[in-house]
Amino acid sequence: MPKIVKAAPVQTVITTFEMTPGTCQDLLEALTEAYAEFISKQPGFIAAGLHVNDAQTRIANYSQWRRREDFLAMLRTPEMRERNRKLNEMCKSFEPVMYEVAETFDAD
């Protein structure tokens, strides 16, 4: 499970996928399979979570990596390049963006 901590020595990647309700479940299954079979086994992977909006038109993926280079290396593998081509066919668009945690808040 991802732990969100300010100034943590991790690379955070948030990827949003846009799709139709008719392809949401297929895309979610493909992403779940990618994490179970490949992504979670890559060097530098820490944790990830998949989130689906109520309308089933967007999936948000939050992942953490030890270093930015680890995430980029995973993306460049032949297996992930092939998986990304298939994911792209199931959605209108997807965009991974790297972030640093700027602030966190907890209930008092």
Disulfide bonds with the S-S distance in Angstrom:
none
